[in-house]
């Protein structure tokens, strides 16, 4: 019994050592998470030394453990320099002194403890290139969840009007040709880079190339009976007036007067004389148009803006301008207004235009 009591006391003291060491390791884990979280939201800092805010935050909580000296590594960014969406790793180590002589003898006086944490970088430039690597590639466009159908009619519209019809049908893919001198020509055909499914549906990122009727060939390149008449079908009134004048006709001969620029051209009538077989008319001719209300674009997916660094007061306007139809939300609204340092949706990626987004002044404590 006399021999058993010292052994039990020794085991008790060693269990206390093990408990203290485990508590110290848990605390080190928390310290590394504090450092990694701070570095993830301040990747542009250059001072990570002993007097920096970074080490101050870590060492403030390190006082709770009997473990010294505490060694803190500079943040390791992957890729480097730091980019939005990359990773940052912070490691913290210390020497833990044991109470029992046997424990000290076994580990050589102190027990080396260490912990490391890796956090995603949540601030900085999402489009910047890194020296030793590049940001992760953007995710592929999301699959369509609704049906995008090719506008009908398409052939017979003006090139500019067909471009409008393509966007209003919900397509985000490239339309060729781009806006320019050919907008008043008439579309005679098209080619697309996707195959419709059995229901006639196409992905919203489908691209289209249209072909159109050329100007009549003339020896001197001129219109023998006046000025070529542009096709204005499906253009907005504002676009049509620009094309009408660019073709050589008078602005005051675009009728009726006072039309809203966003109305869409349905029909056009040239007068007083008819258009010649070569497509030309007198420069003093008038055009009388009928219009309809501009249709709302059936847009399903929008690109999320990068809000990091933007004032909260400007967020709703930027969100709406990107095509989103919801109201933005704010964490800690009692602190408004503030510089946005956290956004719940990743910038420069596709999301449904009806998606919700939340902003915060500081991502600490957020998932």
C-alpha positions in Angstrom: 0.0 0.0 0.0 2.9 2.3 0.8 4.3 1.8 -2.7 0.9 2.2 -4.4 0.1 5.7 -3.1 3.1 7.4 -4.7 2.3 5.7 -8.0 -1.2 6.9 -7.8 -0.1 10.5 -7.1 2.4 10.3 -10.0 -0.4 9.1 -12.3 -2.6 11.9 -11.0 0.0 14.6 -11.7 0.7 13.2 -15.1 -3.0 13.2 -16.0 -3.1 16.9 -15.0 -0.1 17.5 -17.4 -1.9 15.7 -20.2 -5.1 17.7 -19.5 -3.1 21.0 -19.5 -1.4 20.0 -22.7 -4.7 19.2 -24.4 -6.2 22.5 -23.3 -3.1 24.3 -24.7 -3.4 22.5 -28.0 -7.1 23.5 -28.3 -6.1 27.1 -27.5 -3.3 27.0 -30.2 -5.9 25.9 -32.7 -8.0 28.9 -31.9 -5.0 31.2 -32.1 -4.2 29.9 -35.6 -7.8 30.4 -36.7 -7.8 34.0 -35.4 -4.6 34.7 -37.4 -5.8 33.0 -40.6 -9.2 34.8 -40.4 -7.5 38.1 -40.0 -5.0 37.4 -42.9 -7.9 36.3 -45.1 -9.6 39.6 -44.8 -6.4 41.8 -44.9 -4.3 40.1 -47.7 -2.8 43.4 -48.8 -0.9 44.1 -45.6 2.9 43.9 -45.7 3.7 44.0 -41.9 3.1 40.8 -40.1 5.8 41.4 -37.5 5.8 41.5 -33.7 4.2 45.0 -33.5 1.5 44.3 -36.1 -2.2 44.0 -35.4 -2.0 40.4 -36.7 0.3 39.3 -33.9 -1.4 41.4 -31.4 -4.7 39.6 -32.0 -3.0 36.2 -31.7 -0.9 36.9 -28.6 -3.8 38.5 -26.8 -5.5 35.1 -26.5 -2.2 33.3 -26.0 -1.9 34.6 -22.4 -4.5 32.1 -21.3 -2.1 29.2 -21.6 1.1 28.3 -19.9 3.0 27.8 -23.1 6.0 29.8 -24.2 7.6 31.1 -26.2 4.7 31.4 -28.8 6.1 31.3 -32.3 3.8 32.8 -35.1 4.6 32.3 -38.7 3.8 34.9 -41.4 0.7 34.0 -43.3 1.3 31.7 -46.3 -0.8 32.7 -49.3 -1.6 30.1 -52.0 -1.2 31.3 -54.8 1.2 34.2 -54.0 0.6 37.2 -54.0 -2.8 36.7 -52.4 -5.8 36.6 -54.7 -9.5 36.6 -53.9 -10.7 33.0 -53.5 -7.2 31.6 -52.8 -6.0 30.2 -49.5 -4.0 31.5 -46.5 -2.4 29.3 -43.9 -1.2 30.4 -40.4 0.9 28.2 -38.0 1.4 28.7 -34.3 3.8 26.7 -32.1 5.0 26.9 -28.5 6.9 25.0 -25.8 4.7 23.5 -23.1 6.4 23.0 -19.7 5.3 19.8 -17.9 4.9 19.6 -14.1 6.1 16.1 -13.5 9.8 15.2 -13.5 9.1 11.9 -15.3 7.1 13.8 -18.0 9.8 16.4 -18.4 12.4 13.6 -18.7 10.4 11.8 -21.3 10.0 14.8 -23.6 13.2 16.6 -22.8 12.0 19.3 -20.6 9.1 20.7 -22.6 6.5 19.5 -25.1 6.4 21.2 -28.4 2.8 21.9 -29.5 1.7 23.3 -32.8 -1.5 24.1 -34.8 -2.3 25.4 -38.3 -5.5 26.7 -39.9 -6.3 27.5 -43.5 -9.0 30.0 -44.5 -10.2 31.2 -48.0 -9.1 34.7 -48.9 -12.2 36.9 -48.8 -10.9 40.3 -49.9 -8.7 41.7 -52.6 -8.9 41.6 -56.4 -10.9 38.7 -57.9 -9.4 39.1 -61.4 -5.7 39.6 -60.5 -3.0 37.2 -61.7 -0.5 35.8 -59.2 3.2 35.5 -59.6 3.4 31.8 -58.8 0.0 30.8 -60.1 -3.4 32.0 -61.2 -6.8 32.3 -59.4 -9.0 29.3 -59.8 -10.9 29.3 -63.1 -14.4 30.7 -63.0 -17.1 28.0 -62.6 -18.9 27.0 -65.8 -22.2 28.7 -66.6 -25.0 27.1 -64.7 -27.4 24.8 -66.6 -30.6 26.5 -67.6 -33.6 25.7 -65.5 -36.1 27.3 -67.9 -36.6 27.3 -71.6 -34.9 29.8 -73.9 -36.4 29.8 -77.3 -35.1 31.5 -80.4 -37.1 34.6 -81.2 -39.8 34.2 -83.8 -39.8 35.9 -86.2 -36.1 36.4 -86.6 -35.5 36.5 -90.3 -36.9 39.7 -91.7 -36.0 41.8 -88.7 -33.4 44.5 -88.9 -29.9 43.4 -87.6 -30.3 45.8 -84.7 -33.8 44.6 -84.0 -32.7 40.9 -84.1 -30.0 41.7 -81.6 -32.7 43.2 -79.3 -35.0 40.2 -79.8 -32.1 37.9 -78.9 -31.5 39.7 -75.6 -35.2 40.0 -74.8 -35.6 36.2 -75.2 -33.1 35.7 -72.3 -30.0 34.8 -74.2 -26.6 36.0 -72.8 -24.4 34.6 -75.6 -22.7 36.7 -78.2 -24.7 38.2 -81.0 -22.7 38.8 -84.2 -22.3 41.3 -85.8 -21.9 43.9 -83.0 -23.8 47.2 -83.2 -22.7 49.3 -86.1 -23.3 50.4 -89.7 -25.1 47.2 -90.6 -27.9 47.5 -88.0 -30.4 48.8 -90.7 -29.9 45.8 -93.0 -32.4 42.9 -93.1 -31.6 39.5 -91.5 -31.8 36.7 -94.1 -30.5 33.8 -92.0 -28.6 32.8 -88.9 -26.4 30.1 -87.4 -26.2 29.1 -83.7 -23.6 27.0 -81.8 -26.1 24.8 -79.9 -28.7 22.2 -80.8 -32.2 22.8 -79.5 -33.7 20.0 -77.4 -36.9 18.2 -78.2 -38.9 21.1 -76.8 -37.0 23.7 -78.9 -35.1 25.0 -75.8 -31.5 26.4 -76.0 -29.0 27.2 -73.2 -29.0 30.9 -72.3 -25.3 31.2 -73.3 -26.0 30.1 -77.0 -24.2 32.4 -79.5 -25.7 33.5 -82.8 -24.3 34.8 -86.1 -26.7 36.4 -88.5 -26.4 37.0 -92.2 -28.2 39.9 -93.9 -28.9 41.3 -97.3 -26.1 43.3 -98.8 -26.5 46.8 -100.2 -27.3 46.7 -103.9 -24.2 46.8 -106.0 -23.8 50.0 -107.9 -20.9 51.0 -110.2 -20.1 54.2 -108.3 -21.3 52.9 -104.9 -24.1 55.4 -104.8 -27.9 55.0 -104.7 -29.1 56.1 -108.1 -32.6 57.1 -106.9 -31.7 58.7 -103.6 -30.8 57.1 -100.3 -30.9 53.4 -99.1 -33.9 52.9 -96.8 -32.9 51.2 -93.5 -35.0 48.4 -92.0 -36.0 49.6 -88.5 -38.1 46.6 -87.5 -37.7 45.7 -83.7 -35.3 48.6 -83.0 -36.2 50.9 -80.2 -37.3 54.4 -81.3 -34.0 55.8 -80.0 -31.9 53.3 -82.0 -34.1 53.8 -85.1 -33.8 57.6 -85.2 -30.0 57.2 -85.1 -30.0 54.7 -88.0 -32.5 56.8 -90.0 -30.3 59.9 -89.8 -27.1 57.9 -90.4 -28.6 56.6 -93.7 -28.9 60.2 -94.9 -32.6 61.1 -94.1 -33.8 64.1 -92.2 -34.5 63.8 -88.4 -37.7 65.8 -88.7 -39.1 63.3 -91.2 -39.2 60.5 -88.5 -42.9 60.4 -87.6 -44.9 60.6 -85.5 -43.2 63.2 -83.3 -42.7 62.8 -79.6 -42.3 59.0 -79.4 -40.6 57.6 -76.3 -37.1 56.4 -77.1 -37.7 52.9 -75.5 -40.8 52.1 -77.6 -40.1 49.3 -80.2 -40.7 49.7 -83.9 -43.3 47.3 -85.3 -43.9 48.6 -88.9 -42.5 51.4 -91.0 -44.1 53.2 -94.0 -42.0 55.4 -96.4 -43.7 58.3 -98.2 -44.8 60.2 -100.1 -43.3 58.1 -103.0 -42.8 54.3 -102.7 -39.4 52.8 -102.2 -37.6 52.1 -105.5 -36.8 48.5 -106.5 -33.2 49.1 -105.7 -34.2 49.9 -102.1 -33.6 53.6 -102.4 -35.8 56.6 -101.7 -35.6 60.4 -101.9 -33.6 61.8 -98.9 -36.6 64.1 -98.2 -38.9 61.1 -97.7 -40.7 60.5 -94.4 -41.0 57.4 -92.4 -44.1 56.8 -90.2 -43.7 54.0 -87.7 -46.0 52.0 -85.4 -44.7 51.0 -82.0 -45.2 48.7 -79.1 -44.0 48.7 -75.5 -40.5 47.4 -75.1 -40.7 43.8 -73.8 -39.0 42.9 -70.6 -35.9 40.7 -71.0 -36.5 37.1 -69.9 -33.1 37.0 -68.2 -32.5 34.0 -66.0 -28.9 34.3 -64.9 -26.9 37.4 -64.0 -23.2 38.0 -63.2 -22.6 38.9 -59.5 -20.7 42.2 -59.1 -17.6 42.4 -56.9 -18.8 44.5 -53.9 -15.7 44.2 -51.7 -14.5 47.7 -51.0 -17.8 49.3 -52.1 -19.9 51.5 -49.8 -23.1 49.9 -48.6 -25.1 52.8 -49.9 -24.1 51.9 -53.4 -24.8 48.2 -53.2 -28.5 48.2 -54.2 -27.9 50.3 -57.3 -25.0 48.1 -58.5 -27.1 44.9 -57.8 -30.0 46.2 -59.8 -27.8 47.4 -62.6 -26.4 43.9 -62.9 -29.9 42.6 -63.6 -30.8 41.2 -60.2 -34.5 41.6 -59.1 -34.1 41.2 -55.3 -33.3 43.6 -52.5 -29.9 43.3 -50.9 -29.5 42.5 -47.2 -27.0 43.6 -44.6 -25.4 42.0 -41.6 -25.2 44.2 -38.5 -27.5 46.9 -40.0 -26.9 49.0 -36.9 -23.4 49.8 -38.2 -24.6 51.1 -41.6 -23.3 52.8 -43.7 -19.9 50.9 -44.0 -17.4 49.6 -46.5 -18.4 46.1 -47.6 -15.9 43.5 -46.6 -18.0 40.4 -47.0 -20.5 39.2 -49.7 -22.5 36.0 -49.5 -22.2 35.3 -53.3 -18.9 35.1 -55.0 -18.2 38.0 -57.4 -17.9 37.5 -61.2 -19.9 34.3 -61.2 -23.3 33.4 -62.7 -26.3 33.3 -60.3 -30.0 33.3 -60.9 -31.3 36.9 -61.3 -33.7 36.3 -58.5 -31.0 35.2 -56.0 -30.5 36.9 -52.6 -27.3 38.4 -51.4 -26.1 39.6 -48.0 -23.2 42.0 -47.2 -21.2 42.6 -44.0 -18.6 45.1 -42.8 -16.3 42.3 -41.5 -16.4 38.6 -42.3 -15.2 37.6 -38.8 -17.7 35.2 -37.3 -19.4 34.5 -40.6 -19.4 31.0 -42.1 
